[in-house]
Amino acid sequence: MCFSPEASFAGGAIISTIGVMTITKVHKPSQIIFASIPLFFGLQQIAEGFLWLAILNPEYLFLKKFSTYFFLIMADFIWPTMIPLAVLFMEENKKKRKILWVLLGMGILLSCYYLFCLISFDVTPIITGFHIQYNNTFPRPLGYFVFAVYMIVTITPLFMSNIKRTKVLGSLMFLSCLITGIFFTQYLLSVWCFFAALISGVIFWILRDSKRKFKFDKLLLLKKKA
């Protein structure tokens, strides 16, 4: 994330709290993965806070490798699979589910690719200005293609869903990625994950209204039976 370890810890704590609150809005088992997204983002930001400390202070050096790979495993391995899976679980439209299965398959393959890269190649996080840059030796020729697939599997499912307001979440995620790509190209992973973490708070809004609608529909059904 940008700015400082304090900002990372503060952002992570706020998003984690929202994440816990979001989980309380779950009223169907199919919503659990989707509801967990803000909490995961919050933990990711806290991990980057520890990485700031490890880079800036030699006495915290022992945290550097763990916090680096915790952040990258979340960003590169978990998100490409978790987001399409979360939307797939909630989606009831059969045609859209078929497309979401394809996106999930792409996400799983991408997660496996990133896991291979994280195991096989070096990653060196450095602070430049007020940002963390994750320098790596991943295969360069595949870079743009892999990034395009990443965007497809993490953002497209939100536009596919029939769940109310997920398109708003998808639009915000895409806009934040576009802004990050234009103004923070070298720090894309760190800065975009920060924006995405903040935006994930929208999930609380989505599930809160979904729960209200669920209770309202259930009440109407009981009235009809009566």
Kinemage of the C-alpha trace (Angstrom):
@kinemage 1
@onewidth
@group {chain A} dominant
@subgroup {mainchain}
@vectorlist {calphas} color= white
{ca met a 1} P 0.000 0.000 0.000
{ca cys a 2} L 1.051 3.661 -0.361
{ca phe a 3} L 2.164 6.141 2.247
{ca ser a 4} L 3.421 4.335 5.379
{ca pro a 5} L 3.167 1.321 7.701
{ca glu a 6} L 0.718 3.289 9.840
{ca ala a 7} L -1.571 3.782 6.845
{ca ser a 8} L -1.367 0.081 5.997
{ca phe a 9} L -2.204 -0.993 9.534
{ca ala a 10} L -5.030 1.540 9.838
{ca gly a 11} L -6.502 0.593 6.461
{ca gly a 12} L -6.168 -3.105 7.239
{ca ala a 13} L -7.826 -2.743 10.637
{ca ile a 14} L -10.758 -0.768 9.214
{ca ile a 15} L -11.318 -3.161 6.308
{ca ser a 16} L -10.980 -6.203 8.599
{ca thr a 17} L -13.624 -4.749 10.904
{ca ile a 18} L -15.919 -4.161 7.938
{ca gly a 19} L -15.146 -7.732 6.866
{ca val a 20} L -16.301 -9.140 10.208
{ca met a 21} L -19.458 -7.015 10.030
{ca thr a 22} L -20.066 -8.204 6.465
{ca ile a 23} L -19.951 -11.846 7.518
{ca thr a 24} L -22.741 -11.125 10.020
{ca lys a 25} L -24.959 -10.122 7.079
{ca val a 26} L -24.771 -13.593 5.521
{ca his a 27} L -28.123 -15.365 5.417
{ca lys a 28} L -27.297 -18.093 2.906
{ca pro a 29} L -24.307 -20.491 2.960
{ca ser a 30} L -23.648 -19.580 -0.691
{ca gln a 31} L -22.715 -16.027 0.410
{ca ile a 32} L -19.947 -16.969 2.851
{ca ile a 33} L -17.018 -16.776 0.400
{ca phe a 34} L -18.242 -13.478 -1.054
{ca ala a 35} L -18.734 -12.040 2.435
{ca ser a 36} L -15.192 -13.060 3.415
{ca ile a 37} L -13.533 -10.945 0.705
{ca pro a 38} L -13.225 -7.696 2.761
{ca leu a 39} L -11.738 -9.616 5.701
{ca phe a 40} L -9.141 -11.222 3.433
{ca phe a 41} L -8.305 -7.831 1.923
{ca gly a 42} L -7.925 -6.371 5.412
{ca leu a 43} L -5.495 -9.110 6.458
{ca gln a 44} L -3.562 -8.538 3.243
{ca gln a 45} L -3.125 -4.856 4.059
{ca ile a 46} L -2.002 -5.666 7.600
{ca ala a 47} L 0.602 -8.030 6.147
{ca glu a 48} L 1.910 -5.217 3.967
{ca gly a 49} L 2.110 -3.029 7.056
{ca phe a 50} L 4.492 -5.566 8.584
{ca leu a 51} L 6.443 -5.572 5.326
{ca trp a 52} L 6.892 -1.802 5.620
{ca leu a 53} L 8.285 -2.302 9.115
{ca ala a 54} L 10.611 -5.083 7.966
{ca ile a 55} L 12.051 -2.996 5.125
{ca leu a 56} L 12.441 0.185 7.176
{ca asn a 57} L 13.692 -1.348 10.420
{ca pro a 58} L 16.466 -4.001 10.593
{ca glu a 59} L 15.069 -5.352 13.885
{ca tyr a 60} L 11.930 -6.487 12.014
{ca leu a 61} L 13.838 -8.125 9.157
{ca phe a 62} L 12.634 -11.581 10.226
{ca leu a 63} L 9.116 -10.536 9.132
{ca lys a 64} L 10.139 -9.578 5.612
{ca lys a 65} L 9.882 -12.921 3.821
{ca phe a 66} L 6.692 -14.008 5.583
{ca ser a 67} L 4.842 -10.716 5.014
{ca thr a 68} L 6.032 -10.517 1.395
{ca tyr a 69} L 4.743 -13.958 0.497
{ca phe a 70} L 1.574 -13.600 2.570
{ca phe a 71} L 0.696 -10.497 0.556
{ca leu a 72} L 1.629 -12.050 -2.789
{ca ile a 73} L -0.119 -15.353 -2.138
{ca met a 74} L -3.282 -13.400 -1.370
{ca ala a 75} L -2.917 -11.145 -4.418
{ca asp a 76} L -1.665 -13.659 -6.977
{ca phe a 77} L -2.856 -17.066 -5.802
{ca ile a 78} L -6.075 -16.581 -3.837
{ca trp a 79} L -7.880 -13.698 -5.581
{ca pro a 80} L -7.970 -15.149 -9.147
{ca thr a 81} L -9.825 -18.188 -7.809
{ca met a 82} L -11.720 -16.748 -4.854
{ca ile a 83} L -13.586 -13.985 -6.683
{ca pro a 84} L -15.104 -16.057 -9.543
{ca leu a 85} L -15.829 -18.876 -7.054
{ca ala a 86} L -17.629 -16.469 -4.702
{ca val a 87} L -19.837 -15.128 -7.499
{ca leu a 88} L -20.471 -18.620 -8.897
{ca phe a 89} L -21.739 -19.833 -5.526
{ca met a 90} L -24.302 -17.017 -5.369
{ca glu a 91} L -25.423 -17.033 -8.998
{ca glu a 92} L -28.683 -18.871 -9.770
{ca asn a 93} L -28.964 -18.194 -13.521
{ca lys a 94} L -27.904 -21.405 -15.321
{ca lys a 95} L -26.505 -19.687 -18.429
{ca lys a 96} L -24.403 -17.299 -16.383
{ca arg a 97} L -23.217 -20.140 -14.176
{ca lys a 98} L -21.767 -21.868 -17.240
{ca ile a 99} L -19.730 -18.765 -18.086
{ca leu a 100} L -18.669 -18.387 -14.447
{ca trp a 101} L -17.424 -21.988 -14.474
{ca val a 102} L -15.190 -21.055 -17.408
{ca leu a 103} L -13.908 -17.975 -15.570
{ca leu a 104} L -13.293 -20.079 -12.473
{ca gly a 105} L -11.298 -22.565 -14.554
{ca met a 106} L -9.207 -19.701 -15.930
{ca gly a 107} L -8.744 -18.372 -12.407
{ca ile a 108} L -7.551 -21.737 -11.098
{ca leu a 109} L -5.025 -22.048 -13.935
{ca leu a 110} L -3.803 -18.515 -13.268
{ca ser a 111} L -3.480 -19.227 -9.540
{ca cys a 112} L -1.410 -22.316 -10.341
{ca tyr a 113} L 0.814 -20.278 -12.668
{ca tyr a 114} L 1.432 -17.644 -10.006
{ca leu a 115} L 2.106 -20.297 -7.379
{ca phe a 116} L 4.711 -21.826 -9.678
{ca cys a 117} L 6.300 -18.398 -10.187
{ca leu a 118} L 6.343 -17.628 -6.467
{ca ile a 119} L 8.089 -20.941 -5.801
{ca ser a 120} L 10.495 -20.819 -8.745
{ca phe a 121} L 11.492 -17.155 -9.082
{ca asp a 122} L 12.788 -14.413 -6.818
{ca val a 123} L 10.706 -11.547 -5.426
{ca thr a 124} L 12.327 -8.471 -3.880
{ca pro a 125} L 10.101 -5.820 -2.295
{ca ile a 126} L 11.593 -2.329 -2.119
{ca ile a 127} L 10.307 1.057 -1.012
{ca thr a 128} L 10.551 3.781 -3.631
{ca gly a 129} L 9.016 7.073 -2.628
{ca phe a 130} L 5.874 6.251 -0.678
{ca his a 131} L 5.132 2.921 -2.324
{ca ile a 132} L 6.228 -0.703 -2.167
{ca gln a 133} L 7.419 -2.137 -5.453
{ca tyr a 134} L 7.518 -5.922 -5.793
{ca asn a 135} L 10.404 -6.609 -8.154
{ca asn a 136} L 10.390 -10.153 -9.483
{ca thr a 137} L 12.021 -12.375 -12.096
{ca phe a 138} L 8.771 -13.870 -13.414
{ca pro a 139} L 8.743 -14.659 -17.181
{ca arg a 140} L 8.522 -11.263 -18.914
{ca pro a 141} L 7.044 -12.348 -22.285
{ca leu a 142} L 3.900 -13.537 -20.511
{ca gly a 143} L 3.519 -10.435 -18.356
{ca tyr a 144} L 0.819 -8.497 -20.255
{ca phe a 145} L -1.145 -11.613 -21.183
{ca val a 146} L -1.162 -12.872 -17.592
{ca phe a 147} L -2.225 -9.458 -16.301
{ca ala a 148} L -5.097 -9.343 -18.824
{ca val a 149} L -6.309 -12.760 -17.671
{ca tyr a 150} L -6.016 -11.591 -14.054
{ca met a 151} L -8.289 -8.628 -14.752
{ca ile a 152} L -10.779 -10.814 -16.597
{ca val a 153} L -11.145 -13.408 -13.833
{ca thr a 154} L -11.255 -10.916 -10.943
{ca ile a 155} L -13.546 -8.251 -12.438
{ca thr a 156} L -15.736 -9.872 -15.140
{ca pro a 157} L -17.594 -12.171 -12.683
{ca leu a 158} L -18.905 -9.101 -10.856
{ca phe a 159} L -20.512 -7.875 -14.086
{ca met a 160} L -21.903 -11.344 -14.817
{ca ser a 161} L -23.855 -11.711 -11.591
{ca asn a 162} L -27.560 -11.065 -11.213
{ca ile a 163} L -26.967 -10.100 -7.574
{ca lys a 164} L -28.005 -6.496 -7.032
{ca arg a 165} L -25.174 -3.942 -7.041
{ca thr a 166} L -22.320 -6.337 -7.858
{ca lys a 167} L -21.967 -4.382 -11.111
{ca val a 168} L -21.289 -1.275 -9.020
{ca leu a 169} L -18.505 -3.180 -7.267
{ca gly a 170} L -17.138 -4.374 -10.617
{ca ser a 171} L -17.188 -0.829 -12.052
{ca leu a 172} L -15.317 0.552 -9.038
{ca met a 173} L -12.749 -2.247 -9.208
{ca phe a 174} L -12.169 -1.635 -12.917
{ca leu a 175} L -11.919 2.142 -12.451
{ca ser a 176} L -9.435 1.754 -9.598
{ca cys a 177} L -7.333 -0.600 -11.724
{ca leu a 178} L -7.374 1.875 -14.612
{ca ile a 179} L -6.318 4.782 -12.378
{ca thr a 180} L -3.595 2.676 -10.770
{ca gly a 181} L -2.324 1.498 -14.151
{ca ile a 182} L -2.074 5.074 -15.437
{ca phe a 183} L -0.635 6.846 -12.398
{ca phe a 184} L 1.087 4.078 -10.411
{ca thr a 185} L 2.307 1.673 -13.080
{ca gln a 186} L 5.417 0.506 -11.224
{ca tyr a 187} L 3.454 -0.089 -8.031
{ca leu a 188} L 0.361 -1.594 -9.645
{ca leu a 189} L 0.007 -4.628 -7.380
{ca ser a 190} L 0.387 -2.764 -4.103
{ca val a 191} L -1.669 0.329 -4.942
{ca trp a 192} L -4.488 -1.533 -6.714
{ca cys a 193} L -4.825 -3.974 -3.822
{ca phe a 194} L -5.190 -0.994 -1.499
{ca phe a 195} L -7.948 0.516 -3.642
{ca ala a 196} L -9.603 -2.886 -3.983
{ca ala a 197} L -9.487 -3.339 -0.210
{ca leu a 198} L -11.329 -0.054 0.345
{ca ile a 199} L -13.814 -0.804 -2.420
{ca ser a 200} L -14.515 -4.266 -0.986
{ca gly a 201} L -16.464 -2.466 1.734
{ca val a 202} L -19.234 -2.248 -0.887
{ca ile a 203} L -19.780 -5.976 -0.274
{ca phe a 204} L -21.186 -5.085 3.154
{ca trp a 205} L -23.739 -2.834 1.420
{ca ile a 206} L -24.615 -5.569 -1.118
{ca leu a 207} L -25.187 -8.277 1.502
{ca arg a 208} L -26.977 -5.938 3.899
{ca asp a 209} L -29.585 -5.082 1.265
{ca ser a 210} L -29.715 -8.707 0.156
{ca lys a 211} L -30.513 -9.750 3.722
{ca arg a 212} L -33.249 -7.141 3.973
{ca lys a 213} L -34.777 -8.337 0.714
{ca phe a 214} L -34.529 -11.938 1.894
{ca lys a 215} L -36.440 -11.114 5.090
{ca phe a 216} L -39.018 -9.080 3.133
{ca asp a 217} L -39.594 -11.888 0.598
{ca lys a 218} L -39.853 -14.426 3.400
{ca leu a 219} L -42.444 -12.255 5.160
{ca leu a 220} L -44.523 -11.988 1.961
{ca leu a 221} L -44.384 -15.757 1.548
{ca leu a 222} L -45.653 -16.280 5.092
{ca lys a 223} L -48.513 -13.823 4.479
{ca lys a 224} L -49.528 -15.717 1.327
{ca lys a 225} L -49.556 -19.000 3.229
{ca ala a 226} L -51.659 -17.418 5.938
